[in-house]
C-alpha cells in the first residue's frame, strides 16, 4: 500500500448498510474519540453489494433477518426495526448508500459521519430503504445538505469512480470484510482484531502499534 501521507493513520472500512457495522457503531465512536489526537482517521466505504434493480430473493431476506436477530443477541443495546421487510422492497444493493456518503462528504468532511449515521438510523430503526436514491436525497436534506447539489452528485460518474477507488484501496490493504480496522505506521499496516463489545481491547492494540 502506498501511503497518502507520512502521518500515522487509523483506517476504518465500512458500509452504511452493513448490519454488523451498525452493531459496531457505539464501539467505533469510543475508539475514534480515544485516538483522534494521536492518529489521522480515514473512513473508507467498502461497497458491500453492487448496483441492482432486482428484488432480493426470499432466502436472502430470511438470512439477513436471522443476521439481525443474531446481532441483537450478540451486541447488547443494538436494535433493528423488522418492519423494514414488510414496508420496503429490499434489493441487495448498497452502492447507492456508499455514493451518498461520498456525495455528502463533498459538501464538507463533517457530513461524512452525519450521512453514515442518518442512513443507518433510517435503515435499521425507521424502516426506510437506503438502496433508493429518493430516500437518500431525503436524508441529505434532513442533515442540512444542499439537496439539489447532493442529488446531482449522487448520480454523477465521478462519485461512482471515487467509490470504486475507495473499494480498491480497502481491498489492497486486505480490508475486505466490514467493519475492518487497521493502523498504518512507519510504512507498515497493522490489522486490528475486532471486539464488538470491548473497545478498550482495540484501543490497546492500536496504542501498542
URUR-V507119 format. One record per helix or strand of 3 or more residues. SS is the DSSP state (H for helix, E for strand). FROM is the first residue (numbers start at 1). TO is the last residue. If there is no record, write none. Layout:
BEGIN
<<SS	FROM	TO> <SS	FROM	TO>>
END
This chain:
BEGIN
<<E	9	14> <H	19	35> <E	40	45> <H	58	74> <H	84	87> <H	95	105> <H	110	124> <H	133	142> <H	147	154> <H	157	172> <E	180	185> <E	188	192> <H	199	208>>
END
